[in-house]
């Protein structure tokens, strides 16, 4: 098994940032229901950019990056 400590560290850090953003998003909407649309747009923008980057990197390198992931296992 390949040990990529750097990748693991970056993924843990990214997850921590996403958890913080999610918690702040929920807290904001709970305080102000009218913020739901704006917060949703922020998440749409982020996810669109993220998946766009995955698609771009895949095309550049001729690999299916999303093919490396078993989505049914994620949703368990």
C-alpha positions in Angstrom: 0.0 0.0 0.0 1.3 3.4 -0.9 1.7 5.7 2.0 0.9 9.3 1.0 1.0 11.2 4.3 0.8 14.5 2.5 -2.5 13.5 0.8 -4.0 12.3 4.0 -3.0 15.5 5.8 -4.5 17.7 3.1 -7.8 15.7 3.0 -8.1 15.9 6.8 -7.5 19.6 6.6 -10.0 20.1 3.8 -12.6 18.1 5.7 -12.1 20.2 8.8 -12.6 23.4 6.7 -15.7 21.9 5.1 -17.1 21.0 8.5 -16.6 24.5 9.7 -18.2 26.0 6.6 -21.2 23.6 7.0 -21.6 24.4 10.7 -21.5 28.1 10.0 -23.9 27.7 7.1 -26.5 25.9 9.3 -26.1 28.4 12.2 -26.6 31.3 9.8 -29.7 29.8 8.3 -31.1 28.9 11.7 -30.6 32.6 12.8 -31.9 34.0 9.5 -34.1 31.9 7.3 -33.8 34.5 4.5 -30.1 33.7 4.2 -30.9 30.2 2.9 -30.8 31.2 -0.7 -27.5 33.0 -0.4 -25.9 30.2 1.5 -27.2 27.7 -1.0 -25.7 29.7 -3.8 -22.3 29.7 -2.0 -22.4 25.9 -1.7 -23.6 25.5 -5.3 -20.6 27.7 -6.4 -18.2 25.8 -4.3 -19.4 22.3 -5.5 -19.6 23.4 -9.1 -16.0 24.7 -8.9 -14.8 21.6 -7.1 -16.4 19.1 -9.5 -15.3 21.3 -12.5 -11.7 21.1 -11.2 -12.0 17.3 -10.9 -13.3 17.1 -14.5 -10.6 19.5 -15.8 -7.8 17.6 -14.1 -9.2 14.3 -15.4 -9.2 15.5 -19.0 -5.7 17.0 -18.7 -4.3 13.7 -17.4 -6.7 11.4 -19.3 -7.9 9.7 -16.1 -11.4 9.3 -14.7 -10.8 10.7 -11.2 -14.4 10.1 -10.1 -14.0 6.5 -11.3 -11.6 5.9 -8.4 -14.4 6.4 -5.9 -17.1 3.9 -5.0 -20.1 6.1 -4.5 -22.3 3.4 -3.1 -19.8 3.0 -0.2 -19.8 6.7 0.4 -23.6 6.8 1.0 -23.7 4.0 3.5 
